[in-house]
Amino acid sequence: MSLALSTAWNYTHANHGKEIVEEIKKLGFGKIELNFSLNSRLVDEIARIAEKGEIEITSVHNFCPTPEGLTRERALPDCFSLASLDETQRERAVFYSKRSVDTAKRLKAKAVVLHSGRNEISDHTRELIALWQKGQKETPAFSALKIKMQEERKQVAVGHLAQILKSLEELALYAQEQKIALGIENRFYFREIPSLEEVGIILGKFKDFPVYYWHDSGHARIFENLGLVKENEYLDLYGHRLFGLHLHNVLGCVDHQSPNKGEIDFKSFLPYIKKEHLKVIESHSPLASGQDLKESKGYLERTFDGKL
């Protein structure tokens, strides 16, 4: 399974599907993941290119295409939360997630990457990162804020976890019928679902369905930097249920860097990954240039030699 590149890298400066695909192909990639900011027109344009065999689509990121009537800025994966206590919103999230499964089926992709919703509380992740960046990780202020975040999340987590499990009951069956995998991604914001423990709850409940763990390298590293998880703890616990990875690096708690520049040593992933796992570079522009991605492709190919 060779490396794919997410269209998250170049969708912002491309107006047509052909432009998105051609720019990625020029970097040497023959596979892509469709990110969550592509509208129906762009998805249709890329689909026609894929049907001609000019590019392969490995996965799509929910919601894909974006829900109608939303601007690019508003059409985020959690614009409708799968864990919402508002049943109307939760049902809309399920509806658009099913449509992403349909997109994956149509494009012969293998998986849909899911954000599993959020706990409806204020999020302080950026505040914690700001303290970390000032070198205050060992201060009482940092510890107090982290404890506050954990306590606030704990107060509401049970209800929202029940809602994501309810959503997944419907989505897992639908994905099974369509023969599409659902990838439960570890998240960036602390209030988001799943927590480290919640990944295990979800995977345990849906062990007989095509529901798997999707590892985001940058998110995991930031949680490690903030003292929220240990090094590779997600992979230690859930590597046996791994389906794919978003590969990007971190500099100073800023993620979506090119894989060849940053703090993460991707050799540490070797005990966990297999050839059949989907491996998607999810770097963002302008943090990563085209040249950066060319170099990152070579770097990861050397690092994961025999597992691509």
C-alpha positions in Angstrom: 0.0 0.0 0.0 1.9 3.0 -1.2 1.6 6.5 0.2 -1.3 8.7 -0.5 -1.6 12.5 -0.1 -4.6 14.2 1.3 -6.2 17.0 -0.7 -6.1 19.0 2.5 -2.8 20.1 1.2 -3.9 21.9 -1.9 -7.7 22.3 -2.0 -7.5 25.9 -0.8 -5.8 27.2 -3.9 -7.4 24.9 -6.4 -10.7 25.7 -8.1 -11.2 22.5 -10.1 -10.8 18.8 -9.4 -8.3 18.4 -12.3 -6.1 21.1 -10.8 -6.1 19.4 -7.4 -5.2 16.0 -8.9 -2.6 17.2 -11.4 -0.7 19.2 -8.8 -0.5 16.1 -6.5 0.5 13.8 -9.4 3.4 16.1 -10.2 4.8 15.4 -6.8 4.9 11.7 -7.6 1.8 10.6 -5.8 -0.6 8.2 -7.5 -3.1 8.0 -4.6 -5.1 10.5 -2.7 -7.5 10.9 0.2 -10.4 13.3 -0.3 -10.5 15.7 2.6 -13.6 17.2 4.3 -13.6 20.5 2.5 -14.6 19.3 -1.0 -18.0 20.2 -2.3 -20.1 18.0 -4.6 -18.7 19.6 -7.8 -15.1 19.0 -6.8 -15.8 15.4 -5.7 -17.6 14.7 -9.0 -14.7 16.2 -11.0 -12.2 14.0 -9.2 -14.4 11.0 -9.5 -14.4 11.3 -13.3 -10.6 11.5 -13.2 -10.4 8.4 -11.0 -12.8 6.5 -13.3 -10.3 7.0 -16.1 -7.6 5.4 -13.9 -5.5 8.5 -13.6 -5.6 8.6 -9.8 -6.6 6.2 -7.0 -8.6 7.3 -4.0 -7.7 5.4 -0.9 -10.1 7.0 1.6 -12.4 10.0 2.2 -12.7 12.2 5.3 -16.1 12.8 6.7 -18.1 14.8 5.6 -17.3 14.3 1.9 -18.8 16.0 0.0 -19.5 19.0 2.3 -23.1 19.5 3.4 -25.1 21.7 1.1 -25.5 25.4 2.0 -22.3 25.6 4.1 -19.3 27.7 3.2 -15.9 26.0 3.2 -15.1 27.7 6.5 -18.1 26.2 8.2 -18.1 22.8 6.5 -15.9 21.2 9.2 -16.2 17.5 10.2 -18.0 18.6 13.4 -20.4 21.1 11.9 -22.9 18.4 12.8 -21.8 16.3 15.7 -22.3 12.6 15.8 -22.3 12.9 19.6 -24.7 15.8 19.9 -27.4 15.7 22.5 -29.6 17.5 20.0 -31.2 14.6 18.1 -31.9 16.7 15.0 -28.2 17.6 14.8 -27.1 14.1 15.5 -29.3 12.7 12.8 -28.0 15.2 10.3 -24.5 14.1 11.2 -25.5 10.4 10.6 -27.1 11.4 7.3 -24.0 13.2 5.9 -21.7 10.4 7.3 -23.7 7.8 5.3 -23.3 10.0 2.3 -19.5 9.9 2.9 -19.8 6.1 2.9 -21.6 6.3 -0.4 -18.8 8.5 -1.7 -16.2 6.0 -0.7 -18.1 3.2 -2.3 -18.6 5.1 -5.5 -14.9 6.0 -5.7 -13.7 2.5 -4.8 -12.0 3.9 -1.6 -11.5 1.6 1.3 -12.4 3.8 4.3 -14.1 6.8 5.7 -12.2 8.7 8.4 -14.6 9.9 11.2 -14.5 12.6 13.7 -16.6 11.2 16.5 -18.2 14.4 17.7 -17.5 16.5 20.8 -18.5 17.1 24.4 -20.4 20.4 24.5 -18.1 22.3 26.9 -15.6 25.1 26.4 -12.3 23.8 25.1 -9.0 24.9 26.6 -6.6 23.0 24.5 -5.2 26.1 22.8 -4.7 27.7 26.2 -2.8 24.7 27.4 -0.6 24.7 24.3 0.1 28.4 24.9 1.5 27.6 28.3 3.5 24.8 26.9 5.0 27.0 24.3 6.1 29.5 27.0 8.0 26.7 28.7 5.4 26.5 31.6 4.6 22.7 31.4 5.9 22.1 34.9 4.1 25.1 36.5 1.1 25.1 38.8 -0.9 27.0 36.2 -0.4 24.3 33.6 -1.3 21.5 36.0 -4.4 23.4 37.2 -5.7 24.0 33.7 -5.1 20.4 32.8 -7.1 19.2 35.8 -9.8 21.7 35.1 -10.1 20.3 31.5 -10.2 16.8 32.7 -12.9 17.5 35.3 -15.1 19.5 33.0 -15.0 16.7 30.3 -15.7 14.0 32.9 -18.9 15.8 34.0 -20.5 15.5 30.5 -18.7 12.6 28.8 -21.2 9.8 29.6 -24.1 11.4 27.8 -22.1 12.3 24.7 -20.4 8.9 24.5 -23.8 7.3 24.6 -24.8 9.5 21.6 -21.7 8.6 19.5 -22.4 4.9 20.2 -26.0 5.4 19.1 -24.8 7.0 15.9 -22.2 4.3 15.2 -24.8 1.6 15.6 -26.5 2.9 12.5 -23.3 3.8 10.7 -21.5 0.6 11.4 -24.3 -1.5 9.9 -24.5 0.8 6.9 -20.7 0.6 6.3 -20.8 -3.1 6.7 -23.4 -3.4 4.0 -21.3 -1.1 1.7 -18.1 -2.9 2.5 -16.4 0.3 3.7 -14.3 0.6 6.8 -14.9 3.4 9.4 -11.7 4.9 10.9 -12.1 6.3 14.4 -9.5 9.1 14.5 -7.8 10.3 17.6 -8.4 14.0 17.9 -6.7 17.4 18.5 -9.0 19.2 20.9 -9.4 17.7 24.4 -13.2 18.0 24.4 -13.5 15.9 21.3 -14.4 12.3 21.2 -12.8 9.8 21.5 -10.4 10.1 24.5 -7.8 7.4 24.8 -10.1 5.2 26.8 -13.1 5.9 24.6 -11.3 4.5 21.6 -11.3 1.2 23.4 -15.0 1.4 24.3 -15.9 2.1 20.7 -13.7 -0.6 19.2 -15.0 -3.1 21.8 -18.7 -2.4 21.1 -18.2 -2.7 17.4 -15.7 -5.5 17.2 -17.9 -7.4 14.8 -18.3 -4.5 12.4 -15.8 -2.7 10.1 -15.0 -0.1 12.7 -11.3 0.4 13.2 -8.7 2.8 14.8 -7.3 5.6 12.6 -4.1 7.0 14.0 -3.2 10.7 13.5 0.5 11.2 14.2 0.4 14.9 14.8 -2.6 14.8 17.2 -1.0 12.0 19.2 2.3 13.9 19.5 0.7 17.1 20.7 -1.2 15.1 23.4 2.1 13.5 24.3 3.8 16.9 24.6 1.0 18.2 26.8 1.3 15.2 29.1 -2.1 13.8 28.2 -0.9 10.4 26.7 2.4 8.6 26.7 4.6 8.0 23.6 2.8 5.8 21.1 0.2 4.9 23.8 -2.6 4.9 21.2 -0.7 2.5 19.0 0.3 0.3 22.0 -3.4 -0.1 22.9 -5.1 -0.1 19.6 -2.5 -1.0 17.0 -4.1 -4.4 16.6 -7.2 -2.6 15.3 -5.4 -0.1 13.1 -6.7 0.5 9.6 -4.9 3.7 8.5 -2.7 6.6 9.5 -2.6 10.4 8.9 1.1 11.2 8.7 2.3 14.7 9.5 4.8 16.2 11.8 4.8 18.7 14.7 6.9 21.7 15.5 6.2 23.4 18.8 2.7 21.9 19.1 1.9 23.1 15.5 0.8 20.1 13.5 0.3 19.3 9.8 4.0 20.0 9.1 5.7 17.9 6.4 6.7 14.5 7.7 10.4 15.1 7.1 10.5 18.2 9.4 9.6 18.0 13.0 9.8 16.1 16.3 8.3 12.8 15.3 10.6 9.9 14.5 8.5 7.8 12.2 10.8 4.8 12.7 9.0 4.4 16.0 5.9 3.4 14.1 7.6 0.3 12.5 6.5 -2.2 15.2 2.8 -1.2 14.6 2.3 -0.7 10.9 1.6 -3.4 8.3 1.7 -3.2 4.5 -2.1 -3.3 4.2 -2.6 -0.2 6.4 -3.5 3.0 4.6 -0.9 5.6 4.9 -1.9 9.2 4.1 0.3 12.3 4.3 -1.9 15.0 5.8 0.3 18.1 5.6 -1.1 21.5 5.1 0.0 24.4 2.8 1.8 26.7 3.4 3.4 24.7 6.3 4.6 22.1 3.7 5.7 23.1 0.2 5.6 20.8 -2.8 9.3 20.2 -2.4 8.8 19.3 1.2 6.3 16.7 0.2 8.6 15.2 -2.4 11.3 14.9 0.2 8.8 13.5 2.7 7.6 10.9 0.3 11.2 9.6 -0.2 11.8 9.8 3.6 8.8 7.8 4.5 9.4 5.3 1.7 12.9 4.7 3.1 11.6 4.6 6.7 8.7 2.2 6.0 10.6 0.1 3.5 8.8 -3.2 3.1 5.6 -1.9 4.7 4.3 0.1 1.8 
